Structure formats: structure tokens, C-alpha cells
Amino acid sequence: MQIRQPVSLLPCHIGEPRLGIDQEMTALLMRYSDKLKGVILSFSNVKLQKPLGHIMNEQPYIHCKVVADALVFQPREGMTLEGVVNKIGSNHIGMLFAGVFNGSVAAAELPKGYVHNYAQDCWLAADGSSISVDDRVQVQVVRVHVAGGMIAIEATMRTGATKKKQPAAKASPKPKKLNLAKEEEPKKKTKAKKQQPKEVETEGVAAPKKRKSKQQQEEAPVEEDDKKHKKKKSKRSKTE
């Protein structure tokens, strides 16, 4: 694959820029690159992207970009690799990929039926097959661990172990229809009127008479005597 890599040349490399570029590119070999998601194994056809470099501010370096063809090892989850067994353990198998990169397969990721044999230093199956040092095995990458620019591959020998379960598709909720033609005005709250007590008429029941006080009873005959006296005076005046 073709890569573009920024390079910073020292002032001493002005007369020999090729030497400075080779030193910068060699430092990238066998180191994990986050940008490339892998490890650069080799490179070739190295060229400057532009003939001129740049000096930024007061820095003594000459900054330029390099284009090269690189061989990159990019292990991915689910990728099938061939490894050479270099270690037999009671709970795992160690191996090398491309003769350089470390890998391991846990005992739980070995094919079913394999049992560790201490005497023969191998893993034996019920059908007589075995896994021992220097054997070539096919594995699938489960995950890649990166630390300090170095990688370690965790793998499995069980088929279908790296397949991910796809979540069930959820039914999308139906959109609600909005009627924007007429907007109803909020109704005003009406206060409940107080109900006045109704008068109930009862048939055959006479209302109780109010009793007159003693003072009213005494004043009543005096008023009647005054009226009689006035009538007598009016009759006398008529006869005269």
C-alpha cells in the first residue's frame, strides 16, 4: 500500500537528504501505527512529495512529506491466520505469526475434545489428533492487544466463535399526524353557581303565628280608644 509520511530532517542532512529520510523511515519499521492500523514490515520507492521543505518558526528541522510503498501487517477481528506453535501450556497454546508476532489460543478456544497431555507435552483429541510444538495451525483473530508499539494477537480455533450476533431490528414508531388547520382555543373554566335553598310548600300545615310581645299587647287597646274618641268628635261637629 502507498503511504504518506511526514519527515523532519536535521540541518546535517541538507547535503544528504536521502540518508536522513532512510533513518526516519527505518525507525517506523516493526512498530504499530495508529494511522495505518497495523505494523510496517518494509517500504520501497521512497520519494519526496514536494522538492522543497519548510522551516517553521525557530525550529532547526526541515519538514517535508515522503511517499512510499509499504508492506503493512494489519490483523483484523475475524481474519484467518496461520501460526506456528512455539509453546504448549496447560491453559493455552503460544504461537508466532509471520515468524515475528506473538499470538495465543486459550484452552477454552481450542476445538472440543482436546485435553492437555503432560507426558507428551501436547494437546490430544479423542480421535488421536494432537497439537504440539512446530505444528502449523489455522486460527481466527479474536482481538489485537497493543502495548509500547508491539502487538499480541488473541485467537480461537473454534469455527464461528468470532461471528457477532446482529441485534434484532426494532420497528420504528409511526409518526403522529398533526392537524394544523384549526387550533382549538383553550376553554375557559366556568365557576359553578351557588344554589340557593328552595322553599318547600307543605299542604295542610299552617305557618306558626308570631306571638306579640307584652308591650305590643298594651299599646293596641290605647290606639283603639283614640280612634273611637276621634270619631265621636267628628260626629258632634257635624250636628252643630
Residue pairs with C-beta under 8 A, 6 or more apart in sequence:
1 69
1 70
1 72
2 67
2 68
2 69
2 70
3 36
3 40
3 43
3 67
3 68
3 69
3 70
3 72
4 49
4 65
4 66
4 67
5 24
5 25
5 28
5 65
5 66
5 68
6 63
6 64
6 65
6 66
7 20
7 21
7 24
7 25
7 63
7 64
7 65
7 66
8 24
8 61
8 62
8 63
9 17
9 20
9 21
9 24
9 53
9 61
9 62
9 63
9 64
10 20
10 60
10 61
10 62
11 60
11 62
12 20
13 19
13 20
13 62
14 62
17 48
21 46
21 48
21 66
22 46
24 66
25 43
25 46
25 66
25 68
28 40
29 40
29 41
29 42
29 43
30 39
30 40
30 41
30 100
31 39
31 40
31 149
32 38
32 39
32 146
32 149
32 150
32 151
33 39
33 40
33 72
36 70
36 72
36 74
37 74
38 72
38 73
38 74
38 75
39 72
39 73
39 74
39 101
39 151
40 70
40 71
40 72
41 70
41 71
41 72
41 73
41 98
42 70
42 71
43 68
43 69
43 70
43 71
44 68
44 69
44 70
45 68
45 69
46 66
46 67
46 68
47 66
47 67
47 68
48 64
48 65
48 66
48 67
49 64
49 65
49 66
49 67
50 64
50 65
52 64
53 62
53 63
53 64
54 62
54 63
54 64
55 61
55 62
55 63
56 63
73 98
73 101
75 81
75 97
75 101
75 141
75 144
75 151
75 153
76 141
76 144
77 141
77 142
77 143
77 144
77 162
78 140
78 141
78 162
78 163
79 140
79 141
80 138
80 139
80 140
80 141
81 97
81 103
81 138
81 139
81 140
81 141
81 153
81 155
82 97
82 136
82 137
82 138
82 139
83 95
83 96
83 97
83 103
83 136
83 137
83 139
83 155
84 95
84 96
84 99
84 134
84 135
84 136
85 93
85 94
85 95
85 131
85 132
85 133
85 134
85 135
85 136
85 137
86 94
86 95
86 96
86 133
86 134
87 93
87 94
87 95
87 133
88 94
88 116
88 121
88 122
88 123
88 131
88 132
88 133
89 116
90 107
90 116
90 118
91 106
91 107
92 104
92 105
92 106
92 107
93 104
93 105
93 110
93 123
93 131
93 137
94 102
94 103
94 104
95 102
95 103
95 104
95 105
95 137
95 139
96 102
96 103
97 103
97 153
101 151
101 152
101 153
102 151
102 152
102 153
103 139
103 152
103 153
103 154
103 155
104 152
104 153
104 154
104 155
105 137
105 139
105 155
105 156
105 157
106 154
106 156
107 116
109 142
109 155
109 156
109 157
109 158
109 161
110 123
110 131
110 157
110 158
111 125
111 157
111 158
112 158
113 125
113 126
113 127
114 123
114 124
114 125
114 131
115 123
115 124
115 125
116 122
116 123
117 123
117 124
117 130
120 130
120 132
121 132
121 133
122 130
122 131
122 132
122 133
123 130
123 131
123 132
124 130
131 137
137 157
138 157
139 155
139 156
139 157
140 155
140 156
140 157
140 161
140 162
141 153
141 154
141 155
141 162
142 154
142 155
142 156
142 161
142 162
143 153
143 154
144 151
144 152
144 153
144 154
145 151
145 152
145 153
145 154
156 162
212 220
